[in-house]
Amino acid sequence: MMDIFTEFTNKNQRALARLITLVENFDREGFEILTRLERHYERLAGVSGNGTAGKKQLVLGITGPPGSGKSSIVDRLARKILGSHGGLTVGIVAFDPSSPFTGGAILGDRVRMSNFTSPDLFFRSMGTRGSLGGMSKAISYVLRIYELYGFDYIIVETVGVGQLEIDVVKMTDTTIIAEVPGLGDEIQAIKAGLFEIGDIFVINKTDRPGVDKIYCEINYMLALRRDKLMEAGEKDPWPVPIVKTSCVSGEGIDELLERIIEHRDHIYERNMISRNRKLRLREQYLSFARDFLEENLMGELGRDEDFQKLVEAGAINIFSDGPEPGFKKVMQKMSAMLADKINAM
C-alpha cells in the first residue's frame, strides 16, 4: 500500500493524485495527511508556507464564457511555460460539469491535453458537484496541495457559467478573462461582473471577424473601471493589458506569458501575494465551516426524531410563532446539536 505522505514529499504524482481524491471526497485520511504535510514543510529550513523556498509560485485563474477557448489557452500556455523556461513545473485543475450519476467530471483528464505529457506537468479534472460558481467545494484544499507539491504555476480553468465565476478571484493571484468575437453579446464579461476582477484580458480566436470591435469595447470598459477608481480616490496600480491570441497558430501566447510574468512580479514586489495567501486561508476556513454545518447539522436536523415531533406537535411553527421566534427555536436546536458534535471531536 502506498505511503502517500512519503511519496508526496518525493514528488510522486500518483501520491499527489491519490491525496487529491481523498480530499475531494472529504475523506478523513486525506485531511490527516494534508495536516502532516503542512507541519512537515513548516519545519523545513527556509520554507514558509509555500512548499518550496524561494519560489515565486503563482495561482492563475482562467475564466470566461463557454466557447471562448479556455481549454486551448491553458494547453498552449502550459506548453509555452514548460518549453521556454527550463526547470519549471505546471499544475492544472480544470473544472467540468459533474455527471448527475457519479458526481465526477464528465470530460475528465483524457479529453483535454490528450497529446501533451510531461513529467513537469500535472493535470486534474474536477466536477463542479453542483457548486453555483462552477467551483468544487474542495478547490481551496486542492490548491493548497498543489502549492505544497511545489508547482511554479498553478492554473485553474473554470466551467464558464457566467456571473458566479467571480468566486475564482477568491482563489487566484492572477485572473485572466477570455473573450471571443461572435458570441452575440460581444462583452460577455460585463454580465458576469468580471471587469472589476480581471488582471489580464484575452481576445481569443483572432481569426474570426470582429476582433477590433471587441478590443475597443474592452478598452472602453477598462477606461470606465479606471474612472470609477479615480472617483473613489483610488488608483489602479496595474495597467490591465489586452492580449490577442489564436490557439490554432499560437499567435499571442508569448505575449500572454510575458504579461502573466509581469503581473506575478507586480504582486510579489508589492507583497500582495501574502494577502492573497491569507484570503485563500480564510476561504479554506469558511469552506470547512460551510461543509461541516451542511453535512453534520442540516442533514441530521432533518433526521432528528425529537425535532420532527416538535414540528408535528406544532411546538415549532413559523406561521403561528412568526418567522423570528420559529427560527430562534430551530437555531437553539441546531446549537445544541453543534455543541454535541464539537464535544465528540
N, C-alpha and C positions, 0 to 999 in steps of 0.2 A: 504493500500500500504506500502511495506517495506521501512523503513528508512535505506538505505544502509549504510550511514556513521555511524550511531549509532550502528547498528547490527554488522558491521565490527569491530568496536572497542570492541564489546562484544564477539568477536571470533565466530561469527555465520558463518558457512561455506556456507550457502545459500547466504548470503550477499557477501561473497568472490566470489562465482561463478557468481553471477549477475554482480558484478563490472568487473570481467574479460571479461564477454560477452560484456559489454558496451564498454570497452576499445579496445577489439579485433575488434569490428565493428566501431571503431573510432567515437563513439557517444560522443557528446559534454558533456552530463551529466556525463559520466564516467570520463572524464578528470577533470571536475569541482570537483567531489568527491575525486579523487586522489590528487588534489591540496589541498583540505581541510584536507585530511589525513596527507599529508606531513607537513602542518603547525601545525596540532594537535600534532603530535609526536615530532616536533621540540620544542614545548612549554613544553612538559612534562619534569620534572626534571630528569636528568641522561640519557635522550635519545638523541643520537647524530646521527640521520640519519639511524639507522638500525632497528627501530621498537621497540626493547626491550633492555633495558640497561643490559650490562654485558654479553650478549650472544655472543658466537663465532659462528655466522652464517656462513654457507659455501654453496656456489653455485657450484654444482658439475655437470660437463658435461660428458655424456657417448656417445661416437661416435664409428663408425666402419662400416665395410661393411655389407650389407644385409645378414642375415643368421648367424651373429656372436653371436646371443643370447642376444642382448642388453636388450630387454624387460624382459627376465628371470633374468638377472643380477640385473636390477632395482627392480624387485619383491623380490628376495632373500635379496638384500641389505636393502630394506625398512623394511622387516620383522625382519632382524637382528638388525637394529638400534632401532626399537620400542620394540623388545623383550628383548634386553640385556641392554638397557640404559633407566632406568625409567625416565619418565617426558619429554622425547624428542619428537619433532614433525617433520614430514616429509611432504614437499610439492613437488609434482611431476608434471612436464609438459612434455608430450610426443608428439612429432611431427609425424603426419601421412600424407601421400599424400592426397591432397584435392580432394573431389568429384568434377568432372567437372560440375555437375549440381547445387550443393548447395554451393560449396566453403568450406564446413565443412570437418572435419576429417572423413575419410572413416571408420576407425576401431572404433573410439570413445572410451568412458570410459568403456563400458560394456565388451569388449573383453579382455582387459588387466586386470590383477589382479582381476578377477571377483570373486574369492573365498576369497578375503582378504579385510576386512573392519576394520577400527579403527577410533575412534574419533580424534586420533592424526595424522591421515593421510588424505591428500587431493590429489586427482588425477585429472588431466585435460588433455584431448587430444586436440590438436590444429592442424588444417590443415596448410600445408605449403603455400597454396594460391599462388603457382607458384614461390615462392621465390627460387632463384637459389641455394642458400646454404642450402636449406631444412629447413629454419627457417622462421616462420611467421614474418611479419613486426612488429607485436605487441609485440614481445618477450621481448624487453627491458623494456617495461611498465609492462608486466605481472610479470617479475622477481622482479621489484620494489614493486609491490603489494604483492607478496609473502614475501619479506623482511619486509614490514610494518606490515604484518599479524603476523610476529614473528616466522616463521618456523626455526628450528635449522638447518635442512638440506633441501636444495632446489636442486632437481635432475632434470636435463634437458636431455631427451633422444632424439637423432636426428633420422632423417629418415634413414640416411646412404646412401648418394648418391655419395660418392667419394670425389674428390678433394675439392669441395666447402664446405665441412664440416668444413673447417678451420675457418669459421666465428663463430663457437661455442666458441672458446677460447676468443673471444672478450667479451663474456658474463659471463664466468665462472671463479671461483677461482682455481678449480682443474679439470683437463681434463684427463679422462680415455679413453684409446684406446683399444677397444675389438678386438681381432683377434681369428681366429679359424682354426684348420687344415682342409685341404681337400677342400679348395675353388679354387683350381687351382693355381693361383698366390699366394703363401703362405703369403707373406707380403703385404697384400692389402693396408696397411697404407703408404707404400712407394709412391705409385701412388698419394695418396691424400696429400702428403706433411705433414703428421701428426706427423712424428717423431720429428720435431722441437718443437711441442707444447705439446706432451704427458707428463703428470706428473706421470702417472701410466699406465703400460701396463698389460692387462689381456689376458691370453690364455684360452678361454672358451671351453667347450665340451671336457674335457680331456680324455673322454672315447674313443675318436677317435684316430686312428693311426697318427703318425707324430707330436706329441706334442713336443718331444725333438728336432726335426729338426727345428720347428718354434721358439722354445725357443732360440736355438743357433743363428738363423738368426736375431731375435730381439736384442739379446745381442750384436751381431756384429754391427748392425746398431746404437745402442746406443753408442758403443765404438767410431764409426766414428763421432757421434754427439759430444762426449766429445773432440775428437781430433780437430774437427773443431773449437770448442770454445777456446781450448788452442792455436791454431794457431792465433786466433784473440786476444790473450792476455786476454781471459776471462776464468772464471771457473764456471762450473755449481754447484751451492751450494746445489742442491738437487740430491741425488743419485737415479735415476729413477728405481723403483722396477718393476719386472715382476712377476705377480701372476697367478698361475694356478687354474682354477675354474671348477667345474662341478655343474650346477644348478639343475641337476637331484638329485644328492646326497647331495648337499650343500657343497661339498669339496671346501676349499679355500675361502669361503665367510668371515669367521672370520679374516683370514689374510688380505683380501682385505679391510675390515673395519679398521683394525689396521693401514694399510698403508695410508688410507684416513685421519684418525685422526692425524697421524704423519705429513702428508703434511699440514693439517689445522693448526697445531701448528707451523709448519715451517714458513708459510706465515704470521701468526699473530705475531710471535716473531720478524720477520724482517720488520714488518709494510707494507708488500706487499699487505695486504688486503685493505689498504687505497688507494693504487694505482689502484687496481682492481675496487674499487667502483668509482673512478674518471673516469676510462676508460669506465665503463658502463654508467656513466652520460654523458660523451662525445658522446657515441654511441646513447644515447637517443636523444640528440640534433640533431645529424646528421640524425637520423631516422626521427625525426619530420620534419626537413628541406626537406628531400627527399620526404616524403609523401605529404607535403604541396605543393611543387613545382609540383609534379606529378599530384595531384588531382585538384589543383586550377589553374595551369598555362597551362600544356600540353594539357589537355582536352579542356580548354577554348580557347586556341590558335587555336585549330583545328576547333572550332565552331565560331570563331570571323569572322564576315562578312567583316569587313574592311581588315583584313589580307587576306582573301580569294580573295577579289577584287584586292589587290596589287599583289598577285601571278598570278591571271588570266590576269591582265593587263601587266604582265612582269616587274612590278616595283621591284619585288624580284625574282631574277633568278640566281641561283648559277652557271649556265653554262656561261651566258654572263657576270655576275658581277665577277665571280670567287668565290671559296668557302669562302674565308675570308670576303670579302665585303658583300656577301649574308648572311653569318652567322651573321655578325655585325648588319644588318638590322633586322633580326629575334630577336636577343638579345635586340635591342633597343625597339622593340615592346613588348617583354616579360617584360622588365624592367618597362615600363610604366604600364603594367597590374599588375605587382607585387606591384608597388607604390600605385595603386588604392586599391588593396587588403589590404595592410598594413594600409592605411588610414581609411579603413572601419572597421578595427578590434576594 
